[in-house]
């Protein structure tokens, strides 16, 4: 029994001696639970400000009042734009939907409320990757139109219900709902495009973590000392590790997207050059991230804990698990400081969104900037002996 207790005590002592690993094993579940709890808890779970563009072709008193009512709704963030500009913003992911109020809306809506006139048609074009936004926008639009038209016709909704023998009321407009996909796309939005972007980013990052742990194991076995005996500089040795990791990442990306295209119908609807540039930038980012984690973790055991925590945070905030549009408004802004958000947005832009090459420029530049920072930190902090 004494030997058994001694073995247990030894295991506990070894585990708690690695303070970084202990901290990471406790911090990771706390952070993940807090993240999902903040998204889905019932307390203060108000809808985020959903950006919607409105095009007013009527310019009547009713349409002006409707835009003001929508703008005052806490669930929406309203901006006015022309038809073409509003559609372009939806396709680029800058707004979730665009509403076009037709000419004659103000004069036709009152008669349509009583069924005495044809209903004006409001065109609602929405981002197909975020179709859950559609019923909310549709419901808020119906609510505000009914309130305004009834107030105009009867002096308030209470007056409308007072005349029990009056004509039945109906929704004073109709909607034509259109998926605002890329103009080059003949088929409907393919949800696999976003899921493959998120999952490939996640597992390429995990591959970078494996490379980082392998780097530290090489150091523990003394292989780095042997390499340093050759006429090779530190930057050349670490640079070769980044290059090999980046090439492996590109191969993984290539195989994953080959399967996505062959089996799941994923297509590059935007710029092929932009698509390749986004993949290459993230491959370099992954390699430098792994090297930085190895430099900060110092030992394979501590590095695994640190890498798991860092990878989970990057994946969650980047929108790989849960699309970033359902984040609270403040978290959507914060996530722009995470490189994985730019990688996933860039892949979305080059695949199903069908955007041109210039839409890949900013994601690529941001990821290359993070790559430079991670590389400098890795070179500065990396110890050649454990």
FENHU-V502156 format. One record per backbone hydrogen bond with DSSP energy under -1.0 kcal/mol. NH is the residue of the N-H (numbers start at 1). CO is the residue of the C=O. E is the energy in kcal/mol with one decimal. If there is no record, write none. Layout:
BEGIN
((NH;CO;E) (NH;CO;E))
END
This chain:
BEGIN
((5;1;-2.5) (6;2;-2.2) (7;3;-2.2) (8;4;-2.1) (9;5;-2.7) (10;6;-2.2) (11;7;-2.2) (12;8;-2.4) (13;9;-2.7) (14;10;-2.5) (15;11;-2.2) (16;12;-2.6) (17;13;-1.2) (19;17;-1.6) (22;18;-2.0) (23;19;-2.6) (24;20;-2.5) (25;21;-2.3) (26;22;-1.3) (27;23;-3.0) (28;24;-2.5) (30;26;-1.2) (31;27;-2.7) (32;28;-2.4) (33;29;-2.5) (34;30;-2.4) (35;31;-2.2) (36;32;-2.4) (37;33;-2.3) (38;34;-2.2) (39;35;-1.3) (40;36;-2.3) (41;37;-2.1) (45;42;-1.2) (46;44;-1.3) (50;75;-2.6) (52;77;-2.6) (53;97;-2.4) (54;79;-2.6) (55;99;-3.4) (57;101;-2.3) (64;60;-2.1) (65;61;-2.2) (66;62;-2.5) (67;63;-2.2) (68;64;-1.9) (69;65;-2.4) (70;66;-2.5) (71;67;-2.3) (72;68;-1.5) (76;73;-1.5) (77;50;-2.6) (79;52;-2.0) (81;54;-1.9) (86;82;-2.9) (87;83;-2.2) (88;84;-2.1) (89;85;-2.1) (90;86;-1.8) (91;87;-2.4) (92;88;-1.8) (93;90;-1.2) (94;89;-2.3) (95;89;-1.1) (96;51;-3.1) (98;125;-2.5) (99;53;-2.8) (100;123;-2.1) (101;55;-3.0) (105;102;-1.5) (108;104;-2.2) (109;105;-2.1) (112;108;-2.2) (113;109;-1.5) (116;111;-2.5) (122;174;-3.1) (123;100;-1.5) (124;176;-2.5) (125;98;-2.3) (126;178;-2.1) (127;96;-2.7) (130;127;-1.8) (133;130;-2.0) (134;131;-1.0) (137;133;-2.5) (138;134;-2.8) (139;135;-2.5) (140;136;-2.5) (141;137;-2.4) (142;138;-2.3) (143;139;-2.4) (144;140;-2.3) (145;141;-2.4) (146;142;-2.5) (147;143;-2.0) (148;144;-2.1) (149;145;-2.9) (150;146;-2.3) (151;147;-1.9) (152;148;-2.1) (153;149;-2.4) (154;150;-2.8) (155;151;-1.5) (160;156;-1.0) (161;157;-1.3) (164;162;-1.6) (166;163;-2.0) (170;113;-2.0) (174;120;-2.5) (176;122;-2.1) (178;124;-2.4) (180;126;-3.1) (181;179;-1.6) (185;182;-1.8) (193;190;-1.6) (195;191;-1.5) (196;192;-2.6) (197;193;-1.5) (198;194;-2.5) (199;195;-2.6) (200;196;-2.1) (201;197;-1.8) (202;198;-2.0) (203;199;-2.4) (204;200;-2.0) (205;201;-1.8) (206;202;-1.9) (207;203;-1.8) (208;204;-1.9) (209;205;-1.7) (210;206;-2.1) (211;207;-2.1) (212;208;-1.7) (213;209;-2.4) (214;210;-2.5) (215;211;-1.8) (216;212;-1.7) (217;213;-2.2) (218;214;-2.1) (219;215;-1.7) (220;216;-2.3) (221;217;-1.9) (222;219;-1.2) (223;218;-2.2) (226;222;-1.4) (227;223;-2.2) (228;224;-2.4) (230;227;-1.1) (232;230;-2.8) (237;233;-2.1) (238;234;-2.7) (239;235;-2.5) (240;236;-2.1) (241;237;-1.4) (242;238;-2.1) (243;239;-2.5) (244;240;-2.4) (245;241;-2.2) (246;242;-2.5) (247;243;-2.2) (248;244;-2.2) (249;245;-2.3) (250;246;-2.2) (251;247;-2.1) (252;248;-2.5) (253;249;-2.7) (254;250;-2.6) (255;251;-2.4) (256;252;-2.7) (257;253;-2.8) (258;254;-1.7) (259;255;-2.1) (260;256;-2.3) (261;257;-2.3) (262;258;-2.2) (263;259;-2.8) (266;260;-2.0) (269;267;-1.2) (269;351;-1.1) (270;350;-2.5) (271;355;-1.1) (275;271;-2.1) (276;272;-2.5) (277;273;-2.4) (278;274;-2.3) (279;275;-2.1) (280;276;-2.7) (281;277;-2.5) (282;278;-2.3) (283;279;-2.2) (284;280;-2.1) (285;281;-2.1) (286;282;-2.8) (287;283;-2.0) (288;284;-2.4) (289;285;-2.5) (290;286;-2.6) (291;287;-1.9) (292;288;-2.3) (293;289;-2.5) (294;290;-2.2) (295;291;-2.1) (296;292;-2.3) (297;293;-2.9) (298;294;-2.0) (299;297;-2.0) (303;299;-2.6) (304;300;-1.8) (305;301;-1.3) (306;302;-2.5) (307;303;-3.2) (308;304;-2.4) (309;305;-2.1) (310;306;-2.6) (311;307;-2.8) (312;308;-2.5) (313;309;-2.1) (314;310;-2.3) (315;311;-2.6) (316;312;-2.8) (317;313;-2.5) (318;314;-1.4) (319;316;-1.2) (320;315;-2.0) (326;323;-1.7) (327;324;-1.5) (332;328;-2.2) (333;329;-1.5) (334;330;-2.2) (335;331;-2.6) (336;333;-1.1) (337;334;-2.2) (338;335;-1.8) (343;339;-1.9) (344;340;-2.5) (345;341;-2.3) (346;342;-2.3) (347;343;-2.2) (348;344;-2.5) (349;345;-2.4) (350;346;-1.8) (351;347;-1.5) (353;348;-2.3) (355;349;-2.7) (359;356;-1.6) (360;357;-2.1) (364;360;-2.1) (365;361;-2.6) (366;362;-2.7) (367;363;-2.3) (368;364;-2.4) (369;365;-2.1) (370;366;-2.2) (371;367;-2.3) (372;368;-2.1) (373;369;-2.0) (374;370;-3.0) (375;371;-2.4) (376;372;-2.2) (377;373;-2.3) (378;374;-2.4) (379;375;-2.6) (380;376;-2.1) (381;377;-2.4) (382;378;-1.7))
END
